[in-house]
Amino acid sequence: MKTLKKLFERNKDWAAKIKKEDPNFFAELSTRQQPEILWIGCSDSRVPANQIVALSPGDVFVHRNIANMVIHTDLNCLSVVQYAVEILKVKHIIVCGHYGCGGIIAAMDEHDHGLIDNWLRHIKDVSRLYSNELKDLSKDEKITRMCELNVIEQVNNICSTTIVQDAWKKGQKLSVHGWIYNLEDGHLQDLDSCISSIEEFKKLG
């Protein structure tokens, strides 16, 4: 049986290094999970949540899918959000997209991609919503802007959920943020779409 031996070797080396730096790290980690952050990101292998914000295991609760989407019929994503908000009591939900997102690019072209087109249709909905803003942009500019607009819309989608709305009604401290990651320099950018209450969300109209 093929066991990807090199990965097991790397795992042992990694665990040994962590234990050398902090002998109690795994013992403490195994008894608690108290992250303050829920990260909803893209499945792209180049955008690993913990690494790009330099946080350790246990610090970030993570959900990833193609193009960092929050769809109201996606019970997988909604279950993650509910657990994070109601059980873990996270204080921040971060939607993090990235420039050059393959899901965005695929949604914006005119080709058939098979099953995934059903998922990408939600991105097409975002492009229609912002069609006036996008219509005079070049192809590359349009893709770049869509990577940003998609994050902003997913922030709005999270804030529209009964999960987040109920948390705010109960007075729970919870902020939803929209960020984007640049693959070319490794830097994150805040898209100024932070929402921390029902009142702030309603102001967006």
N, C-alpha and C positions, 0 to 999 in steps of 0.2 A: 504494500500500500504506500502510495506517495504521501508523505507527511509534511512537505515544505520544511525540511530540516533546518534550513538557514534561519527561518523565522523563529523557530523554537530556540535556537542558539542565541539569536538577538534578544529574545524575550528574557532569557536567563541573564544575559549581560546587563540588560536594562534594569531588571529587578535587583541584581546585585549592586549596581551603581546607586540606585535609589536607597537601598538598605544601608549602604555604606555612609551615605550622606545623612540619613535619618533612620536609625535602627528601628524606631517605633512606627514608621510611616504606614506600612501595610496593616499592622495590628490595629492602629487607630482608624484607618480608612475602612476597614472591613466592618466596623461597628456603627458607622454613621454615614448618612448622606445628607448634607446640609448646604447645597449650592444656593447661591443668591441669584444665579443667572440661568435662564432658559435661553438657549441659542437655537434659532431656527435658520439653518443654512442650506447651501446647495450641496448636493452629493459629490460635486467635483473633488477629485482626490487632491487637488492643489490648494484646497481651502480647509485645512483641519482646524476646528474650532479652538481647542485648548492651546495648540501651538502658536497660532498667530496673535493670541493675547497673552501668551506666556503664563498660563495658569495650569495648575497641577490636576491630576485625576481627582475627582470629587468636588471640583470648584464650578463645573459647568454641566448642566443637564442639557443634552443635545438631541435635536431632531433634524434630520437632513433628508431632502428629496430633490428631484430635478427642479432647478430654478427657484429654490427656497419659497415654495408656494404654501399658502394657507387657504385651503378650499373648504367651504362649509359642509361638504359632503364627505370629506376625508376623515373617517373615524380614527385612523391611525394618528394623524397630526393632532386632532382635537383631544384624543385621549392623553397624549403627551402633555398638551397644554393644561388640561384639567388636573393631571397628577402634579405637574409642576406648581400650579397656582394654588390648588386646594390642599394638597398633602405636603409638598415641600415648602410651600409659602415663599416662592422666589420673589425677589423684589424688582427684578428686571427681566423683560423679555426682549431679546435682540433678534431682529430679522436682519441677516447679513447676506447680501448678494455679492456679486463680483463682476467686474468688467470682463468682457469677452465670454460671457456665459453661453455655453453651447445650447442650452435650452432656449434662451432668448433668440439666438441666431437661427435655430431650427424653426422657431415659431414665426419668424419674420420672413423666411423664404417661401417659395411657392411649391416646394417639393412634398411628396408624400413620405412619411416616416414610419408608417405602420401603427401599431398600438399606441405609441407615445403621442400621436396626434390628438388623442382624446384628452391627454393631460395638457398639451401645448395650447389647446383651444382657450384655456383660461388666460394665457399670456396674450393671445390674439384679442381677447376681450379688453385687456388693459390697453393695447395699442389703439383699439377703436375709441376707447374712452378719452384718449389724449390725441386723437387724430389731427386736430387743428394745430397742436404744438409740434407734432412730428412731420407734418406734410412738406415743409420746406427744407428739411434736413437732408444731408447726403446719407447714403446707406450706412456708412460707418458711424456717422453722428447719431443716426436714428437708433442703431443698436446700442451705442453707449448710453444714450438718454433712456432707452427702454430698460436697461439694466437698473437704472436709478428709479424710474417710475414704477417698475414692478415691485421693488422693495417698499416704496411708499404705499402702494395699494395693498400689499400684504400686511403692513402695519395697520391699515384701516380695517382689513378683514379680521385681524386678531381683536382689535378694539370693538368690533361689532359682535363678537361671540358672547353668548350668555355667561360663559365662564369668567371672562374678564369684566364684563359689566356687573355681574353679581359681586365679584371681589371688590370693585370700587364702591358699590352700594353698601357693603359691609364695612367700609373704611380701611380696607387692606391697602397697604402701601405697595403700589405696583406701577411701574413705568414701562411703556413699550417704545422701543427705539428702532430706527431704521439706519443701518450702516451699509457701506459698500467697501469691498476689498479690491485693491489694485494688484493684480498678479505680477506686474512688471517691476514694482518696487517694494512689495510686501506691506504697504501702508493701508490702514483703515481710514475711512472718511465718514463723518457723521452727516447724514442727509437732512438734519434739522427737522425731523419728523417725530420727535419725542412727545408722547401723550401720557399723562399721568392721572387723568380723572375723566369722568363722564362729561363734565362741564367743558374741559379742553377739547374732547372729541366732538361734542355737539357744535362747538364754534367753527369746526372745519366744514360744517354744513352737509 
